[in-house]
Amino acid sequence: MSLTEKIKKYRFEFYHFIILIIIIIISQITLSYITTRSTQNLIGKAVDIYRWDTAERIADLTTISLELLMQNSNISTISESDKNALIEALDFILTQQRLQKNTEDICFLFYSDDEIIDIDDGRRLYEYVILQNRVVTADYRREKAKALFSSSLEDIFINESVLNQKGSSQSFHVLVPFSIKGEVVGAVYMKIIPDINNMKGLIASSYDQTGALFSAIVLFSILLMYLITNFLVQERDQIQKELYRQREKRLTQKIEDEKEVHFAKRIYHAQHKAEKIMGFIRQDVLNLTENNIDKIKQQIVKYANFVGRVVYDMKNFNPPVTVIRNSAFNTDLNQVIEFIVDNIFRRVHKENDQYRFDLQLDRNAPKLHINEYVIWEIIEPLIQNCIDHNKNINLLITIITKYNRNTNSSVLIIRDNGAGFKADLLEEDRRGLKKIFIEKTSTKRNVQHSGYGCYIAYENCRRTGMKIDVFNDNGALTVIEINHS
């Protein structure tokens, strides 16, 4: 069978779609997580570049403003009021930078007499640069800025390059060379933390909207697929229900037909046994005299009861246990055997004409709480099988009963010196049941109305609690185990 045919035969149910939706949702979440992480990495790298460039631009622009302000000052002509205005302008620029959200610290760094001096107000800066007043008290708060300045003297004073070093918490330490009239005299230090929260919020919001839209499209597609598939599945189920209904109708009709055929076969089998018994009753009535009236009366009663039992079995395929086993029944097994042998089989043929009987009956066997006509239905077909399957030979049928006091059990053995059972009839099916005990199993040519003798014997043994088995031992051997407890 090809893969396509297997898929076509596979039946999708509601839980299949639930599992499919769960798998798709998990895949979407995983994909979203991976995309989010990769996008965050990309944004992080872009932000770092932006922060780096922003920090340098802010520091460079501030330094240029301070340089222009200082270079325009002329110490020889400046008045006191202009001096104060210049100092206020310097303080304003420095203060304004500190007030910015991006700037955390700003100062001037100068190298004088093997010492690094930091200045962060306009008056001290004016005195140090314009008035050349080198007496300035060093501040030890900016050790990191001074260390960076000390390690970058060559780049600042010789190469005149801007230094930018990334610190912790997304902060940048920037050193921009500070020159007066073309000569580098120090550096402007700024600790800058660029604020890009708004930009990140916009990017994240845009991504969330895109992800939500994509998820909505996927879920809508799944829902649409489920609705369409559910409609198709309902149509298919409706067709299957109709098909099953028609199939059930055909099977019901077939079962009814088989029941009728089976009932007809059981009627034929019952009619065959009843005809033979009715023939005996007719013959006994014709032979009735004053001398044998009591004996004939007992025989006719037994015959009539057996015919009634046959008719009852024909009408009741599974009779209640109480009509089979009951403490009210007290059946002598040996008497039933003798009656069947003497009043059925020996009446059909005279002794030595076709078959002979050897009865070895144990008189110590206790009576059975089983309907004697049920026992009759067990023994009679087994003896009849011995006769039917061994034609034209000097047949000896031996019937033995034995009672074991230790186990309180009896055994009934029916054996003949004939050809025995065919090997295939002794084979067991999956239930461990031998084929000979299966209904309609027969070696006769007319199988239409055969195969009921051993089947009826087996069913009656099962209902009465007895065990029956058959073997080949120089002929056919049937063993029935009876438990009296």
N, C-alpha and C positions, 0 to 999 in steps of 0.2 A: 504494500500500500504506500503510495507516494505521500510526501509531506502535505501537499495541498488537500488530498482526500482526508487525511487525518484531521487537518484544521477544520474542514467542512463538517466532519462528524462531531467535532468537539462542541459541547453545549455551554454557552456563556450564560452565567447567572448574575444576579445583582451584586453578589460579593466580589465577582471578578472585576466589575467596574470600580467598586470601592478600593480594591487593591491597586488597580491601575491608577486611580486618582491619587492615592497615597504615594505611590512610586513617583508620579509626575511631580507632586508637591515637594517631596523630599529632594528630587532632582533639581527642582526650581530653587529651593532654599540653598542647596549646596552650590548651584551655579551662581546664585545671588551673593553668597558668602565669598566665593572665589573672586567674582567680579568686583565686589566691594573692596576686598583686600588689595587686589591689583590696582584698582582705581585710587585707593588711599596711598599706595606706594608711589603711584605716578604723581598724584597731587602733592605728596610730601616732597618728592624731588623737585617738582616745579616750584613749590613754596620756598624750599631752601634757596633755590636760585634767585627767586624774587626777593626774599629777605636779604640775601647777600647784597644784591644790587641796590635794594632800597637803603640799606644801612650805609653803604658807601656814598650814595647820592646825598643822603641827609647830612652826613658828616662833611662831605666835600663842599656842599652848598653853605653850611654854617661857617666853615673855615674861610671860604672866599669872602663871605660877608664881613667877618672879623678883620681879615687882611685889608680889604678896601677901606674899612673904617679907620684902621690904624695908620695906613699909608697916607691918608688925606690930612693927617694931623701934623702941624708944623709947630715945633716946640718954641721957636724963637718969636713967633707972632701970636701964639694962642693966648687968649685972655683967660682970666679965672672962670668967667662964666662959660666960655667955650670948653674949658677943661672939664668943668662939672657936667656939661652937656655930653661930652665925649664919654666920660665915665658912666653916666646914666645910660647912654646908648649901648655901651659894652654890657652893663648889668642887664639891660633889657633883653639883649640878644641871648645872653646866657640863661636868664630866667625863663624866657619864652621857650627855649629848647627843653628846659627841665619840666615845663608844664605840659609839653606834648606827651601824648600817651605812649608814643614809640620810644622816647628818650628817657632812660633811667638815670644817667649821670653824664656830665660834661665838664671838662676842665682843660687847662693848658699845662703841658709838661715841658720843662726846660732842664738842660743839663748844665750845671755850674759847679766848678771845683769838685769834680768827682761825686757830685750829689745831684739827685733828681728832685726838682722842685715842682709841685703841682699848685696851680692857681685857678680859683673858680669864681673870682669876683672882679668887677671892672677896675676898681681903684688899685688893687694890688697888681693887676695886669698893666695898668697905665704906668705905675711907678717902676715896675720891673723892666718894661720894654722901652717906654718913652724917656723916663727920667734916669734909666740905667741904675736904679737902686737895687743892688743885688742882695741886700739884707732882707731875706724873706724866710719866715719860719716854715720849715718843712712839715707837711701833713702826712701821717703814716696810715691814713685810712685806705688809700688807693694802692696797696702793695701789688695787686695783680696788674693794674695799669702801668705802674712803674717798672715791674718786671718785664712786661711786654715792650715798653719803651727802651729799656736797657738792652734787651736782646735784639732790638731792631734799629740801633743807632746808625749803622752803615746804610740801611735801606732808606732811612728818613733823611739824613744829612747829605749823603752822597748821591744815592739813586733818586731821591725825592719821590718815592713811590708810596702809595696808600696801602696800609696794612689792615687786613680784616681777619679777625680770628673768631671762630664760633665757640661760644661758651655753653654752659648748661642752660636748660629751660628756654631754648631757642633764642638766646641773647647773643649779640655780636659785639666784640671789642674792636673799635675802629681807631686807627691812628692816621691822621692826615698831616703832612708836613705844613708847618706854619712859617711863612716867610714875610719879611719886611724889606721892601724895596729890592726884591730879587734874592735875598739871602735868607736861608732857612735858619731860624733861631730856636725852633722848638717844634712841638706837635700839638695838635688839638685831639684830645681823647674823648671819645663818646661811647657810652654803653647803650646800645639801641636794641629794643625788642619790637620789631615790626608787628603791627596789629593787622592780621589778615583773617580775623574771625568772620567778618561779613562775607568775604570772598569764599571762605570754606563753607559757610552756611548756604550760600547760593549754589555752590557746586553740589553739596550734599542734597539740597532740596531738589535740584534738577535731576540728580540721579534717582532719588526716591520716587519722584513723579514718573520717571521713565520705567523704573522697576515695577511700580504699582500698575502702570498701564500695561506693561508686558504680562504681569501676573494675571490681570483682569482678562486680557485677551486669551491667555492659556486656559484659565478656568472657564471662560465662556465657551471656548472650543470644546473642552472636555464635557461641559454640560450639554452642548448641542450634540456632540457625538453620543453621549449617553441616551439622550432623548430619542435620537434616530435609531440607535441600536436597540433600545428598549422597545420601540415600536415594532422593529423587525422581529425581535425575539418574541413579542406577544403574538404577532402574526404566525410565526413558526410554531409556538406552543399551541395556538388554536388549531392549526392544521394537524399537529401531532395528537392533540386530544381527540380530534375527529377520527384520525387514523386509528388510535388506540380503541376508541369506542366501536369502530367497525370491526377491528380485530377481536375485541372482547365479545362482540356479538357472534362473530364466526366461531370463536373458541367455545362460547356457551352452547351454540347450536351443535358443534362437534361433540362436546361432552354429553349433551342430551342424547345425541344419536348413539354414542358409544354406550351410554347407560341402557338405552333401549336394546342395543345388540347384546350387551352383557346380560340384561334381564332375560332376553329371549334364550340365550345359551343356558342360563341357570334353570329356566323353565324346562328346556329340553333335557338337561341333566336330571332334574327332579322327576320329570315325567318318565324318564327311562327307568329310574329306580322304583318309582311308584307302580309302574306297569307290572314290573316283575313281582312285587309284593302283592298287588291286586290279583295277579294270576294265582299266587299261592292261596290267597283267601278264597277265591272262587273254587279252586280244587278242594280245599278243606271243607267248604260248605257242601260240595257234592259228595264228599266221602264221610259226611257226618252220620254217625250211628249212635245208638243208645250206649254202646260200650265205650266210645271214645269222645263223648260229648264234652267232658270236663277238659281233656287235653286239647281238643280242637278249639274250645272256647278260649283257653289261655293263649294259644298260638295266634288266634284271630285278633285278640285284644292287643298283643304285642305288635302284630303286623299293622293294625290300625293306628296304634300310637306312633309307630315309626313313620307311617305315611303322613300322619299329622305333623310330625316333626319336620319332615321333608318340606311340606307345604309352608310351615312356619319359617324355616330357613330361607325359602324362596322369597317370602314377603319381607323378611327382616334380615338385611345384609349384616348388620351389626347388632345382634340381640343383646339385651341386658344380661349382666353377669349372673343375676339371681336365677335365671332360667337355665343356666349352664352349671353353676356351682352353688350349692346350698346345703346347709346342714340337714335339711329335711330329706335329702337324697341319701339312700343307702344301697348302693349298687354293688353287686357281686361281680367282679370282673370275669371270673372263671365261668359263671353262668351265662354271661353275655356272649363270651367266646363260643361256648358249647351250643348256645341257641343259634348263633349265626352260622356256625359250621353245619349243624344238623338240619336246620330248617330253611336254609337258603342254598348253600353250595352243594350239599349232598342231595338236595331235592332236584337240582338241575341235572346232575350226572350221578350215576351210581358209583360206588366205591370201585376203584381200579379201572374205570372206563377212561378217564383222562388224567385225573389227579387223585392223590391220596393225602390224608391229613394225619399228622402225628402230634397229639396234644399232650404236652408235659406241663400240667398245671399244678401250682403250689396251692394247696387248700388252706394253708395258714395265712394267706394274704388277707388283710382286713378289708372291709368294705369301703367303697369310695363315696365321698359326698359330691358325686357328679351325676348328672342326668344320664341314665343308661342308654338313651337314644343318641346322645352326643358321643358316647363311647362307641356305639354301633356305627355312627357315621365316620369314626376314625378307623375302626378295624375293617369294616366291610370293603372300602375302596382299596385298602392295602392288599387284602387277600385277592381281590378281583384283579389287581395289577399283576400279581404273581401268575395268575391263570392266563390273562390276556397276552402276556409277553413270552409265554413259553408253550406255544402250541405244538401238538404232535410229538410230545416227549412224555416219558413216564415221570411225571412231576410229583415230587414229595414236598408238601408244605408243612413245615414244623412250626408250631406255636408254643412258646414257653413263657411261663410266668414264674418269677422268683421273688420271694420276700426276704428282706434283710432286717432282722430285728434290731441290730446295733444302730443302723441309720434310720430305721422306721421308714423304709422306702422299698418300692417294688420296681421290677423291670419287666416289660413285655417285649418279647422277641418274636418276630415273624421272619422266617427264612425259607428259601427254596433251593433246590438243586439245579436251577435253570441257568440261563446265560448271564444273569446278573444285569446290573445297570450299565448303560453306556457311559463311557468316561466323561463325555462333555456334560452329562446331567449331574455329575458329582462336582463340577467346578463351582467355586463360590464367587458371588458378585462383590461389590464394594462394601455391602452391609454384612458380609460373611454368610449370606444365605445361599444354600446350594440351589442350582438351577432347577432341579426336579420339583422343588416346592414353590416355584413361581407359577402364577396362574397362566393357563393356556400353553404350558410347556408339555409337549408330548412327542413320542416317536411314531405315533400312528399316522397313517396316511390321511385320514379324515380329521385334520386338526381343527376343523371348524367347531366341532362339538366335543373335543378332547382336551386333556390337560387340566382336569378339575379334581381328579381322585386324590393325588398327593397334596394338591393345594388345599383342599377341604380338610384333609387329615391334619396338615400342618397348622391351619388356622384354628381348628378346634383344640388341638394340643396347646397352642399358645393361649387360648382363652381359658382353658382349664388349669393352666400352670404346669402342664407336663412338657417334657422335652423330647423331641423326636429327631432321629438322625438315621441316615442310610449309608450302607457300605457294600462293598463286594467282597464276599468270603466264600468261594466255591459256590457262587450263586448270589442272589439278592438277599441282603440282610437289613432288616429294619429294627431299630432299637428305640423303645419308648420308656423314659424314666419317669416314675411317679413318686412324688413325695407325699406321705400321709400326714405330715405334721401341719 
